Amino acid sequence: MHAWDQDETQAQIDGPRLILDCVLQRGCGKLTISLLVVWEARFEWLALQLIGWTPLIEMKNIAKKDGINARLIGKIEPYQPLSSVKDRSTLRLIEDAEEKNLILPGMTTLVAVTSGNLGIGVAFVAVQKGYRFIAVMPAKITIDKQILLRYLGVEVILVDPAINGFKGLLDRVEQLKNEIENVYVIDQFTNPANPDAHFRWTGPEIWKDTEGKVDIFVAASGSGGTLTGTGRYLKMKNPSVKLICVEPAESAVISGGEPAYHKIQGIGPGFVPEILDTSQIDEIITVVAREENKGKMIVTMFSSGGERYLNSELFAQVKEECVNMNMAF
């Protein structure tokens, strides 16, 4: 019996607060937690404790098929409560603001520019803590993420990406700050709390679970938080750990190229984020296949699950096949 079960009777529980009508998966494939109703702060704590400590898997079949003579290790971030690595960032971004007395539940409205996963993570943490949340999104983002955000009770504002690009999103945020009182902007691109989440949690998890044997850490750069925070911790533990940044070939701005449209959601925002520490990056690439990595342990992140992209180009062919099959009936 948990500690809270001993003295907390049904009569002492004042009105359950429904927050999620979904099932959260957690643990090494064995523990399933159905979190449908949350009562008071003790269950808020329980829900937020699900963030972090995702498992690692070794991709032996991929290495064998492609003739890769290295150990490929993936960190499974879809095991987060809301199924992406952004759960980590949003928890730290919000708790950091609370620690600095910048926000107050029931008073502050949180606003964030998001392509989906950050906003979904903010929605999860915000509803636990009692914050109103408004997500500002590019209109071309797949409808799957828009649906999930709306289902979680988030106010979604779409902005045409053809109008001033990313700046158009920021301009809309500024409008909201003028229209609404007590607005706090969750800015993953400039707030050091973003990489701090990965320095505190992701880096130590990888170091512990690999028993310190990680040789190379590979991550794509979106906000730069995962790459900077995780890389900083791993290099602190072992300066010889190599940090590799991956970015879209069509918009390789970290490499010094020009920003351009590309189809990879969640990375390559078209500018170098303020929090991205480029000084610790050993190499920036678009494709890697190196003989010198033979026998080494290469760790990367599976930042979210494929179901978030069912309406993207990634699943276009399969979607067409399924539509055609259904039309036969």
C-alpha positions in Angstrom: 0.0 0.0 0.0 1.3 3.5 -0.9 1.8 6.0 1.9 -1.1 8.2 0.6 -3.5 5.2 0.7 -3.2 4.7 4.5 -5.0 7.8 5.7 -6.6 9.2 2.6 -10.2 7.9 2.5 -12.7 8.4 -0.2 -14.4 11.1 1.9 -11.1 13.1 2.0 -10.7 13.2 -1.7 -12.4 16.4 -3.0 -13.6 15.9 -6.5 -11.4 14.1 -9.0 -10.1 16.3 -11.8 -10.2 14.6 -15.2 -7.1 15.5 -17.2 -6.3 12.8 -19.6 -8.6 10.3 -21.3 -5.8 8.1 -22.5 -3.5 5.4 -21.3 0.1 6.1 -20.5 2.7 3.4 -21.2 5.7 3.3 -18.9 8.5 0.9 -18.0 10.4 -1.9 -19.9 7.3 -3.1 -21.7 5.9 -4.6 -18.5 4.3 -1.7 -16.6 1.2 0.0 -17.9 -0.3 2.9 -16.0 -3.8 4.0 -16.8 -3.9 7.7 -15.7 -7.5 8.8 -16.3 -8.2 10.7 -13.1 -5.9 12.9 -11.0 -6.6 13.8 -7.4 -4.8 16.7 -5.7 -1.0 17.3 -5.7 0.0 13.7 -4.8 -1.2 12.5 -8.1 0.3 15.5 -9.9 3.6 14.3 -8.4 3.0 10.7 -9.6 2.2 11.8 -13.2 5.3 14.0 -13.5 7.5 11.3 -12.0 6.8 9.3 -15.2 9.0 11.7 -17.1 12.5 10.4 -17.7 14.4 7.1 -17.3 13.5 5.8 -20.7 15.2 2.5 -21.8 18.0 2.0 -24.3 17.9 -0.6 -27.0 20.7 -2.0 -29.2 19.8 -2.0 -32.9 21.6 -5.2 -33.8 19.4 -6.0 -36.8 20.0 -2.6 -38.4 23.7 -2.8 -37.8 23.9 -6.3 -39.3 21.7 -5.4 -42.3 23.7 -2.3 -43.1 27.1 -3.9 -42.4 27.8 -1.4 -39.6 30.7 -2.6 -37.3 29.6 -0.5 -34.4 27.1 -0.9 -31.5 24.1 1.3 -32.3 22.1 2.3 -29.2 18.8 4.2 -29.3 17.1 5.9 -26.3 13.4 5.3 -26.6 11.8 8.6 -25.8 8.3 7.5 -27.0 8.2 5.9 -23.5 7.7 9.4 -22.0 4.1 10.0 -20.7 3.2 12.1 -23.8 5.5 10.1 -26.0 8.4 12.5 -26.9 11.7 13.8 -25.6 10.0 17.3 -25.2 8.3 16.1 -22.0 11.7 16.5 -20.4 12.3 20.0 -21.6 8.9 21.3 -20.8 9.0 20.0 -17.2 12.3 21.8 -16.6 11.2 24.9 -18.4 8.1 25.3 -16.3 9.7 24.3 -13.0 12.6 26.7 -13.6 10.1 29.5 -14.1 8.3 28.5 -10.9 11.5 28.4 -8.9 12.2 32.0 -10.1 8.6 33.1 -9.2 7.9 34.1 -12.8 4.7 32.1 -13.1 1.8 31.1 -10.8 -0.8 28.4 -11.3 -4.3 29.8 -12.0 -2.8 33.3 -12.8 -0.3 32.8 -15.6 -1.1 31.9 -19.2 1.7 29.9 -20.8 2.4 30.5 -24.5 4.7 28.6 -26.8 5.7 28.4 -30.4 5.7 24.7 -31.3 5.7 22.3 -34.2 3.8 19.8 -32.0 5.8 17.8 -29.5 6.9 20.7 -27.3 3.3 21.9 -27.1 2.0 18.4 -26.2 4.6 18.2 -23.5 3.6 21.7 -22.2 0.0 20.6 -22.2 0.8 17.6 -20.0 2.7 19.6 -17.4 0.5 22.6 -17.5 -2.7 20.7 -16.8 -1.1 19.0 -13.9 -0.1 22.3 -12.4 -3.1 24.4 -13.3 -1.9 26.7 -16.1 -3.8 27.9 -19.1 -1.8 27.1 -22.3 -1.9 28.6 -25.8 0.1 26.9 -28.6 1.2 28.9 -31.6 1.8 26.6 -34.6 2.7 26.8 -38.3 -0.5 26.0 -40.2 1.3 23.3 -42.3 2.0 21.0 -39.4 0.3 17.6 -39.6 -3.2 17.6 -38.3 -2.4 14.7 -36.0 -0.6 17.0 -33.5 -3.2 19.7 -33.8 -5.9 17.1 -32.9 -4.0 15.9 -29.9 -3.4 19.4 -28.6 -7.0 20.3 -28.9 -8.0 17.0 -27.3 -5.8 17.9 -24.3 -7.6 21.2 -24.0 -5.0 23.5 -25.5 -6.0 26.7 -27.4 -4.3 26.3 -30.8 -3.5 29.4 -32.9 -2.3 28.6 -36.5 0.0 31.0 -38.4 0.6 30.8 -42.1 4.3 29.9 -42.4 4.5 31.6 -45.8 4.1 34.9 -44.1 7.4 35.9 -42.6 8.4 32.3 -41.7 9.4 31.8 -38.1 9.3 35.5 -37.4 5.6 35.4 -38.2 5.1 33.0 -35.3 7.1 35.2 -32.9 5.0 38.2 -34.0 1.8 36.4 -33.1 3.3 35.6 -29.7 4.0 39.3 -29.2 0.4 40.1 -30.1 -0.8 37.6 -27.4 1.4 39.3 -24.8 -0.3 42.6 -25.5 -3.8 41.1 -25.6 -3.6 38.9 -22.4 -2.5 39.6 -18.9 0.2 37.6 -17.1 1.6 35.8 -20.2 4.8 33.8 -19.9 6.4 32.5 -23.1 7.9 29.0 -23.0 10.9 29.7 -25.3 12.9 26.5 -25.9 15.3 28.2 -28.3 16.7 30.8 -25.8 16.0 29.4 -22.3 19.0 27.6 -20.6 16.5 25.5 -18.7 16.0 23.5 -21.9 19.5 22.0 -22.1 19.6 21.9 -18.3 16.9 19.2 -18.5 19.2 17.0 -20.5 22.2 17.8 -18.4 20.3 16.8 -15.3 18.4 13.8 -16.7 19.2 12.6 -20.2 23.0 12.7 -20.0 23.2 10.9 -16.6 20.7 8.2 -17.8 22.8 7.4 -20.9 26.0 7.4 -18.8 24.6 5.1 -16.2 22.8 2.7 -18.6 25.8 2.3 -20.9 28.1 1.9 -17.8 30.1 4.9 -19.1 31.0 3.1 -22.3 29.4 5.5 -24.7 31.9 6.7 -27.4 29.7 8.8 -29.6 26.5 10.7 -29.1 24.5 11.6 -32.2 21.5 13.9 -32.2 19.6 16.1 -34.7 19.4 19.8 -33.7 15.9 21.3 -33.3 16.0 23.7 -30.3 19.5 22.4 -29.5 18.5 21.4 -26.0 19.1 17.7 -26.2 22.4 18.0 -28.1 23.8 20.7 -25.8 22.7 19.4 -22.4 23.4 15.7 -23.0 26.6 16.4 -24.8 27.8 18.7 -22.0 27.2 16.0 -19.3 28.8 13.2 -21.3 31.9 15.3 -22.1 32.1 16.3 -18.4 32.3 12.6 -17.5 34.6 11.7 -20.4 36.1 14.5 -22.6 36.8 12.0 -25.4 33.1 11.3 -26.0 32.4 12.6 -29.6 29.4 14.8 -30.1 27.8 14.7 -33.6 25.2 17.1 -34.8 22.8 16.1 -37.6 20.9 18.7 -39.6 18.8 18.7 -42.8 21.0 18.9 -45.9 18.5 21.4 -47.4 18.8 23.8 -44.5 22.2 23.2 -43.0 22.5 26.6 -41.2 24.7 25.2 -38.4 27.2 24.2 -41.0 27.1 27.8 -42.4 24.5 27.2 -45.1 21.4 29.1 -46.0 18.0 28.4 -44.4 15.5 26.7 -46.7 12.3 24.6 -46.6 12.7 20.9 -45.8 10.3 18.1 -44.8 11.8 16.9 -41.6 9.5 18.0 -38.8 11.0 19.1 -35.4 14.6 19.8 -36.5 16.3 22.4 -38.6 14.4 25.5 -37.6 16.4 27.6 -40.1 18.6 29.4 -37.6 21.2 28.6 -35.0 19.4 28.5 -31.6 20.8 30.6 -28.9 21.1 27.7 -26.5 23.0 25.5 -28.9 26.6 25.3 -27.7 28.4 24.8 -31.0 31.8 24.9 -29.2 31.3 21.3 -27.9 30.2 19.9 -31.2 32.9 17.7 -32.8 31.2 17.3 -36.2 28.2 18.4 -38.1 26.8 16.0 -40.7 23.8 15.2 -42.8 24.8 11.5 -43.4 27.3 9.3 -41.5 29.0 6.0 -42.5 32.5 5.9 -41.1 35.0 3.1 -41.0 36.8 4.8 -38.0 33.7 4.2 -35.8 34.2 0.4 -36.1 33.6 -1.3 -32.7 32.5 1.9 -31.0 29.2 2.5 -29.1 27.1 5.1 -30.8 24.1 6.4 -28.9 21.3 8.4 -30.4 17.7 9.5 -29.5 14.4 8.3 -30.8 12.7 11.5 -30.0 9.1 10.5 -30.5 7.0 7.8 -32.1 5.9 7.4 -35.7 2.2 7.9 -35.0 2.8 11.6 -34.6 3.6 11.8 -38.3 0.9 9.6 -39.9 -0.3 12.5 -42.1 3.2 13.6 -43.2 5.2 12.6 -46.3 6.8 9.8 -44.3 3.6 7.7 -44.4 2.2 9.1 -47.7 2.5 5.8 -49.6 1.1 3.6 -46.9 -1.8 6.1 -46.4 -2.6 5.9 -50.1 -2.6 2.1 -50.0 -4.9 2.0 -47.0 -7.3 4.5 -48.6 -7.4 2.5 -51.8 -8.0 -0.8 -49.9 -11.0 0.8 -48.1 -12.4 2.2 -51.4 -12.7 -1.4 -52.6 -15.6 -2.0 -50.1 
